[in-house]
């Protein structure tokens, strides 16, 4: 058989791009008749992952990266609705994406499909124009996919966005009613956020399948509901797909890992909030009080805030002494470390880490479960609140710290008492959540081995890619 090509169009966001590339690696490892072209759209505010893509390209000849020309477009909507502004920005690259695929056509022996990110559904039109199948690669949970697919139903019934005063929603992929307090902010956004995500969800149904970075044993209810919905394209659960290890070359990494090496097993609570997670000084002070009063060993990643319009990412403090309570660093120096950026995957893999206070991004959740580290939920933005709800209420794999917290309402302080209580609960060796997380660690590894559920699902996807190409 001759080789077939797949074109991937990921969103230019670290978590989305890396997850997409890791999935591409798994595909090509499983089927040497597939080769991958990843179209790289520049982030609207200049954040680059070029060093990562160069490293992958150098080590994997089956994956090639093509940089899409930058579209200079002023998007004032970013502040009113990040989802709407980001969607508009990605849509503006549609002609460039099509041209890039056409320009590469001489390299293609057989273009088998275009796989788009959940934010890149406008590129499904490109696949239709070129007469090739399209697929969605969904970088969040199966339950949240179900929430997105519920949006058209809600809109048909109500003709508008959600309201914060709405009663709890009955959404098929959740076994419990979903409170409005944990729904993503876009669900209430009247300046394009809701309508943009609604359109993405409607476009999903034009594809030949939705590939999800999860596994059926983690989300049995959500996955079964999606598979039994006749209006939803075929579902392929191929996770967990984790980011690459080996980021320990960055500043501070050696110091962090050496410190962990001398801590007792499962004794350290790790506080880290993703690439955009930051807090104002008042909240940092409450966190410091809680950490100190809890008495536990800790590793705390603290970063300086970026801009609210997303044009400037978070940065690093030159010193922590001016932003944390007076004397905190001195009083805790024998049992804790405050750092800037931290190598999250390597830290979670370390035997000294016994708990993770997390923003509940889906990639971070999968990493934590892979390494058997229980989570305390402190979501910040995007779909993190509803992911926290799923972890606590649906899956019972996490301790609730503040599942309805939102960065845009940061003036609502989470008090030290509440934080300390959650840390103590998280680190309690008798907490039954710890046993369930250990079981999920074992399961997450079994599913990607031969005859595991994700292994089988990936095989079915590869078969369908070949079949759908033959039918196109």
C-alpha positions as CSV (number, residue, x, y, z in Angstrom):
1,X,0.0,0.0,0.0
2,X,1.2,3.5,-0.7
3,X,1.6,6.1,2.1
4,X,-1.2,8.4,3.1
5,X,-1.0,11.8,4.5
6,X,-2.9,13.6,7.3
7,X,-2.9,17.4,7.7
8,X,-3.3,18.7,11.2
9,X,-4.4,22.2,12.0
10,X,-3.9,22.8,15.8
11,X,-4.7,26.0,17.6
12,X,-1.5,28.0,18.3
13,X,-1.7,27.4,22.1
14,X,0.9,25.4,23.9
15,X,-1.4,22.8,25.4
16,X,-3.3,22.3,22.1
17,X,-0.2,22.1,19.8
18,X,1.8,19.8,22.0
19,X,-1.2,17.4,22.5
20,X,-1.7,17.4,18.8
21,X,1.9,16.6,18.0
22,X,2.0,13.8,20.7
23,X,-1.1,12.3,19.0
24,X,0.6,12.6,15.6
25,X,3.6,10.7,17.1
26,X,1.3,7.9,18.3
27,X,-0.4,7.6,15.0
28,X,2.8,7.3,13.0
29,X,4.3,4.8,15.5
30,X,1.2,2.6,15.0
31,X,0.9,2.9,11.2
32,X,4.0,3.5,9.2
33,X,1.9,4.1,6.1
34,X,0.8,7.4,7.6
35,X,2.8,10.6,7.5
36,X,1.8,13.9,9.1
37,X,1.9,17.5,8.1
38,X,1.2,19.9,10.9
39,X,0.2,23.5,9.9
40,X,1.5,25.9,12.4
41,X,-0.4,29.2,12.8
42,X,1.4,31.9,14.7
43,X,-0.1,33.0,17.9
44,X,-1.7,36.4,17.6
45,X,0.6,37.9,20.2
46,X,3.9,36.3,19.2
47,X,4.2,33.4,21.6
48,X,6.3,30.8,19.8
49,X,6.8,27.1,20.1
50,X,9.3,26.9,17.3
51,X,12.0,25.3,19.4
52,X,9.6,22.5,20.3
53,X,8.5,21.9,16.7
54,X,12.1,21.9,15.4
55,X,13.1,19.3,18.0
56,X,10.2,17.0,17.0
57,X,10.9,17.4,13.3
58,X,14.6,16.5,13.8
59,X,13.7,13.3,15.7
60,X,10.6,12.1,13.7
61,X,10.8,12.0,9.9
62,X,7.1,11.1,9.6
63,X,6.0,14.5,10.9
64,X,6.7,17.7,9.1
65,X,5.8,21.3,10.1
66,X,4.6,24.0,7.8
67,X,4.5,27.6,9.0
68,X,1.4,29.5,7.9
69,X,2.0,33.1,6.9
70,X,1.0,35.5,9.7
71,X,-2.3,37.4,9.2
72,X,-2.0,40.9,10.8
73,X,-5.4,41.6,12.2
74,X,-6.4,43.9,15.0
75,X,-8.9,42.1,17.2
76,X,-10.4,44.3,19.8
77,X,-12.9,41.5,20.6
78,X,-10.2,39.6,22.5
79,X,-11.0,41.6,25.7
80,X,-14.8,41.2,25.5
81,X,-14.6,37.6,24.5
82,X,-11.3,35.7,24.1
83,X,-13.1,32.8,22.4
84,X,-14.7,35.0,19.8
85,X,-11.5,37.0,19.1
86,X,-9.4,33.9,18.9
87,X,-12.0,32.2,16.5
88,X,-12.0,35.3,14.3
89,X,-8.2,35.3,14.2
90,X,-8.0,31.6,13.2
91,X,-10.7,32.0,10.6
92,X,-8.7,34.7,8.9
93,X,-6.0,32.1,8.1
94,X,-8.4,29.9,6.1
95,X,-7.1,30.9,2.6
96,X,-3.5,30.5,3.8
97,X,-4.3,27.0,5.1
98,X,-5.9,26.0,1.9
99,X,-3.0,27.4,-0.1
100,X,-0.4,25.6,2.1
101,X,-2.2,22.2,1.5
102,X,-2.5,22.8,-2.3
103,X,1.2,23.9,-2.4
104,X,2.2,20.6,-0.7
105,X,0.0,18.5,-3.0
106,X,3.0,17.3,-5.0
107,X,4.4,15.8,-1.7
108,X,1.1,13.9,-1.1
109,X,0.7,10.4,-2.5
110,X,-2.8,10.3,-1.0
111,X,-4.3,13.0,1.3
112,X,-6.4,11.0,3.7
113,X,-7.9,13.8,5.7
114,X,-7.6,17.1,7.6
115,X,-7.7,17.0,11.4
116,X,-8.7,20.2,13.0
117,X,-8.5,21.6,16.5
118,X,-11.8,22.4,18.3
119,X,-11.1,26.1,17.7
120,X,-10.2,25.6,14.0
121,X,-13.5,24.3,12.7
122,X,-13.6,26.8,9.9
123,X,-10.9,24.6,8.3
124,X,-13.5,21.9,7.8
125,X,-14.7,24.1,4.9
126,X,-11.2,23.7,3.4
127,X,-11.5,19.9,3.7
128,X,-14.9,20.0,2.0
129,X,-13.5,22.2,-0.8
130,X,-10.7,19.8,-1.4
131,X,-12.9,16.8,-1.3
132,X,-11.2,15.0,1.7
133,X,-12.6,13.8,5.0
134,X,-12.2,15.9,8.1
135,X,-11.9,15.0,11.8
136,X,-11.8,17.0,15.1
137,X,-9.0,16.4,17.6
138,X,-10.5,17.4,20.9
139,X,-7.9,18.4,23.5
140,X,-10.3,18.5,26.5
141,X,-12.6,15.9,28.2
142,X,-15.4,13.8,26.8
143,X,-17.8,15.4,29.3
144,X,-16.9,18.9,28.1
145,X,-17.3,17.8,24.5
146,X,-20.8,16.8,25.5
147,X,-21.3,20.2,27.0
148,X,-20.4,21.8,23.7
149,X,-22.7,19.5,21.8
150,X,-25.5,20.5,24.2
151,X,-25.2,24.2,23.2
152,X,-27.3,23.8,20.0
153,X,-30.0,22.0,22.1
154,X,-30.0,24.8,24.7
155,X,-30.1,27.5,21.9
156,X,-33.0,25.8,20.1
157,X,-34.9,25.7,23.4
158,X,-34.1,29.2,24.7
159,X,-32.8,31.2,21.7
160,X,-30.1,32.8,23.8
161,X,-27.0,32.3,26.0
162,X,-27.1,30.7,29.4
163,X,-28.0,32.9,32.4
164,X,-26.2,32.7,35.8
165,X,-29.7,32.4,37.3
166,X,-30.6,29.3,35.3
167,X,-31.4,26.2,37.2
168,X,-28.9,23.3,37.1
169,X,-28.7,22.0,33.6
170,X,-29.3,18.3,32.6
171,X,-26.6,17.5,30.2
172,X,-26.3,13.9,29.0
173,X,-22.5,13.5,29.5
174,X,-22.8,14.4,33.2
175,X,-24.6,12.1,35.6
176,X,-25.2,15.0,37.9
177,X,-27.0,18.3,37.1
178,X,-24.5,21.0,36.1
179,X,-24.7,24.3,38.1
180,X,-24.3,27.5,36.1
181,X,-21.6,28.5,38.6
182,X,-19.2,25.9,37.0
183,X,-20.1,26.6,33.3
184,X,-17.4,28.2,31.2
185,X,-17.6,32.0,31.0
186,X,-18.3,31.9,27.3
187,X,-21.7,30.2,28.1
188,X,-22.9,33.6,29.4
189,X,-21.0,35.9,26.9
190,X,-23.3,38.1,24.9
191,X,-20.5,39.6,22.7
192,X,-19.6,36.6,20.6
193,X,-18.2,34.1,23.0
194,X,-21.3,31.9,23.2
195,X,-22.1,32.2,19.5
196,X,-18.6,31.3,18.5
197,X,-18.4,28.1,20.6
198,X,-22.0,27.2,19.4
199,X,-20.8,27.4,15.8
200,X,-17.8,25.2,16.5
201,X,-20.0,22.6,18.1
202,X,-22.4,22.6,15.2
203,X,-19.4,22.2,12.8
204,X,-18.2,19.1,14.7
205,X,-21.2,17.1,13.2
206,X,-19.9,17.7,9.6
207,X,-16.8,15.6,10.3
208,X,-16.1,11.9,10.0
209,X,-15.1,11.5,13.6
210,X,-14.1,13.2,16.9
211,X,-10.9,12.1,18.5
212,X,-10.6,12.8,22.2
213,X,-7.6,12.8,24.5
214,X,-9.3,10.7,27.2
215,X,-10.0,7.0,27.9
216,X,-13.3,5.3,28.5
217,X,-12.3,4.0,31.9
218,X,-11.7,7.5,33.1
219,X,-15.0,8.9,31.8
220,X,-17.3,5.9,31.3
221,X,-20.6,7.8,31.6
222,X,-19.6,10.6,29.2
223,X,-18.0,8.3,26.6
224,X,-21.0,6.0,26.6
225,X,-23.4,8.9,26.2
226,X,-21.4,10.2,23.2
227,X,-21.2,6.9,21.5
228,X,-24.9,6.2,21.8
229,X,-25.9,9.6,20.3
230,X,-26.8,8.9,16.7
231,X,-26.3,12.5,15.7
232,X,-22.7,12.6,16.9
233,X,-19.9,11.4,14.5
234,X,-17.9,8.4,15.6
235,X,-16.0,8.9,18.8
236,X,-12.4,7.7,19.2
237,X,-10.8,7.8,22.7
238,X,-7.1,7.7,22.3
239,X,-5.7,9.1,25.5
240,X,-4.0,9.7,27.7
241,X,-1.6,11.7,25.6
242,X,0.9,13.6,27.7
243,X,3.4,16.3,26.9
244,X,7.1,15.4,26.4
245,X,9.4,15.0,29.3
246,X,12.9,16.6,29.3
247,X,12.0,20.2,30.0
248,X,14.5,20.3,32.9
249,X,17.0,22.4,30.9
250,X,15.0,25.5,31.8
251,X,16.2,27.9,34.5
252,X,15.5,26.7,38.1
253,X,14.8,23.2,37.1
254,X,17.9,21.6,38.5
255,X,17.4,23.4,41.8
256,X,13.8,22.3,41.9
257,X,14.5,18.6,41.2
258,X,17.4,18.5,43.6
259,X,15.2,19.9,46.4
260,X,12.6,17.3,45.7
261,X,15.2,14.5,45.8
262,X,15.8,15.1,49.5
263,X,12.1,15.2,50.5
264,X,10.2,12.1,51.9
265,X,7.9,10.2,49.6
266,X,4.4,11.8,49.0
267,X,5.2,14.6,51.4
268,X,5.1,17.6,49.1
269,X,2.0,19.6,48.0
270,X,2.7,21.1,44.6
271,X,0.9,24.3,43.7
272,X,1.0,25.2,40.0
273,X,-1.6,26.8,37.7
274,X,-0.6,26.4,34.1
275,X,0.9,28.7,31.5
276,X,-1.5,31.5,32.2
277,X,-2.3,31.0,35.9
278,X,-1.5,34.0,38.1
279,X,-2.9,35.7,41.2
280,X,-3.0,39.2,42.6
281,X,-1.0,40.0,45.7
282,X,-4.0,39.9,48.1
283,X,-4.7,36.3,47.0
284,X,-1.1,35.3,47.1
285,X,-1.0,36.5,50.8
286,X,-4.0,34.2,51.6
287,X,-2.3,31.3,49.9
288,X,0.9,31.9,51.8
289,X,-0.9,31.9,55.1
290,X,-2.7,28.7,54.3
291,X,0.5,26.9,53.1
292,X,2.3,28.0,56.3
293,X,-0.5,27.0,58.6
294,X,-1.0,23.6,57.0
295,X,2.5,22.6,58.0
296,X,3.0,20.5,54.9
297,X,6.1,20.6,52.7
298,X,5.4,22.5,49.5
299,X,6.6,23.5,46.1
300,X,4.8,26.6,44.9
301,X,5.0,28.1,41.4
302,X,4.3,31.8,41.5
303,X,4.4,33.9,38.3
304,X,3.7,37.6,37.6
305,X,0.4,38.4,35.9
306,X,0.2,39.0,32.1
307,X,-2.1,41.5,30.6
308,X,-5.9,41.0,30.8
309,X,-6.3,41.4,27.0
310,X,-4.0,38.4,26.5
311,X,-1.3,40.4,24.6
312,X,1.3,39.8,27.2
313,X,1.8,36.4,28.8
314,X,2.7,35.8,32.5
315,X,6.3,36.4,33.4
316,X,8.8,35.8,36.2
317,X,9.3,37.8,39.4
318,X,12.9,38.9,40.1
319,X,12.2,38.4,43.8
320,X,9.4,36.9,45.9
321,X,10.2,38.8,49.1
322,X,8.2,41.8,48.0
323,X,5.0,40.0,47.0
324,X,4.6,37.4,49.8
325,X,3.9,38.2,53.5
326,X,6.9,39.4,55.4
327,X,9.0,36.6,56.9
328,X,7.1,33.9,55.0
329,X,10.1,32.7,53.0
330,X,12.4,32.7,56.0
331,X,9.9,30.8,58.2
332,X,9.2,28.1,55.6
333,X,12.7,27.8,54.1
334,X,13.3,24.3,55.7
335,X,10.1,22.8,54.3
336,X,9.2,24.6,51.1
337,X,10.3,26.2,47.9
338,X,8.8,29.1,45.9
339,X,9.8,29.1,42.3
340,X,8.7,30.7,39.0
341,X,8.1,28.4,36.1
342,X,8.2,24.7,37.0
343,X,8.7,21.6,34.9
344,X,5.2,20.3,35.8
345,X,5.4,16.8,34.3
346,X,8.7,16.1,35.9
347,X,7.6,17.4,39.2
348,X,4.4,15.3,39.2
349,X,6.5,12.2,38.3
350,X,8.7,12.7,41.4
351,X,8.0,10.3,44.3
352,X,8.2,13.2,46.8
353,X,5.0,14.8,45.4
354,X,1.8,13.8,47.3
355,X,-0.8,16.3,46.1
356,X,-1.4,18.8,43.3
357,X,-3.3,22.1,43.8
358,X,-4.2,22.7,40.1
359,X,-6.1,24.9,37.7
360,X,-7.6,21.7,36.3
361,X,-6.6,22.2,32.7
362,X,-7.2,18.8,31.0
363,X,-3.6,18.2,30.0
364,X,-2.5,18.8,33.6
365,X,-5.3,16.6,34.9
366,X,-4.2,13.7,32.7
367,X,-0.6,14.2,33.8
368,X,-1.5,14.1,37.5
369,X,-3.6,11.0,37.1
370,X,-0.9,9.3,35.0
371,X,1.5,9.7,38.0
372,X,-1.1,9.0,40.6
373,X,-1.1,12.4,42.3
374,X,-4.5,13.5,43.7
375,X,-5.8,17.0,42.8
376,X,-7.3,19.9,44.7
377,X,-9.3,22.0,42.3
378,X,-8.7,25.7,41.7
379,X,-9.8,26.5,38.2
380,X,-9.1,29.9,36.6
381,X,-10.5,30.3,33.1
382,X,-11.8,28.5,29.9
383,X,-13.5,25.1,30.7
384,X,-11.5,24.6,33.9
385,X,-14.5,25.1,36.2
386,X,-16.5,22.4,34.6
387,X,-13.5,20.1,34.4
388,X,-13.1,20.6,38.2
389,X,-16.8,19.8,38.7
390,X,-16.4,16.6,36.8
391,X,-13.3,15.6,38.8
392,X,-15.0,16.2,42.1
393,X,-18.6,15.4,41.6
394,X,-18.6,12.9,38.7
395,X,-15.3,11.0,39.1
396,X,-14.5,11.5,42.8
397,X,-10.8,11.9,41.9
398,X,-10.2,15.4,43.4
399,X,-10.8,17.5,46.5
400,X,-12.8,20.6,45.9
401,X,-10.9,23.8,46.9
402,X,-12.9,26.3,44.8
403,X,-14.4,24.8,41.7
404,X,-16.4,28.0,40.8
405,X,-13.4,30.4,41.0
406,X,-12.8,32.6,38.0
407,X,-9.8,34.8,37.2
408,X,-12.1,37.6,35.9
409,X,-13.7,37.7,39.4
410,X,-10.4,37.7,41.2
411,X,-11.6,40.3,43.7
412,X,-13.5,37.5,45.4
413,X,-10.7,36.2,47.6
414,X,-10.4,32.6,48.5
415,X,-9.6,32.8,52.2
416,X,-6.7,31.1,53.9
417,X,-8.9,28.9,56.0
418,X,-10.6,27.5,52.9
419,X,-7.3,26.8,51.2
420,X,-5.7,25.2,54.3
421,X,-8.7,22.9,54.8
422,X,-8.4,21.7,51.1
423,X,-4.7,21.1,51.5
424,X,-5.1,19.1,54.6
425,X,-7.9,17.0,53.0
426,X,-5.7,16.5,49.9
427,X,-2.7,15.4,51.8
428,X,-4.6,13.2,54.2
429,X,-3.2,9.7,53.7
430,X,-6.6,8.2,54.8
431,X,-8.6,10.1,52.1
432,X,-10.3,7.5,49.9
433,X,-9.6,9.7,46.8
434,X,-5.9,8.7,47.1
435,X,-6.8,5.0,46.5
436,X,-9.0,5.9,43.5
437,X,-6.3,8.0,42.0
438,X,-3.7,5.2,42.4
439,X,-6.2,2.8,40.6
440,X,-6.6,5.4,37.8
441,X,-2.8,5.6,37.5
442,X,-2.7,1.9,36.8
443,X,-5.6,2.1,34.4
444,X,-4.2,5.0,32.4
445,X,-1.2,2.9,31.6
446,X,-3.1,-0.3,30.7
447,X,-5.4,1.4,28.2
448,X,-2.5,2.4,25.9
449,X,-0.9,-1.0,25.9
450,X,-1.8,-3.8,23.5
451,X,-5.6,-4.6,23.7
452,X,-6.2,-1.7,26.0
453,X,-9.3,0.4,25.2
454,X,-7.4,3.4,23.8
455,X,-5.1,1.0,21.8
456,X,-8.2,-0.6,20.2
457,X,-9.8,2.8,19.6
458,X,-6.7,4.1,17.9
459,X,-6.6,1.0,15.7
460,X,-10.3,1.5,14.7
461,X,-9.5,5.2,13.9
462,X,-6.6,4.2,11.6
463,X,-8.8,1.6,9.8
464,X,-11.6,4.2,9.3
465,X,-9.1,6.8,8.0
466,X,-8.1,4.4,5.3
467,X,-11.7,3.4,4.6
468,X,-13.0,7.0,4.6
469,X,-10.3,8.0,2.1
470,X,-11.3,5.2,-0.2
471,X,-14.9,6.4,-0.1
472,X,-14.0,10.1,-0.7
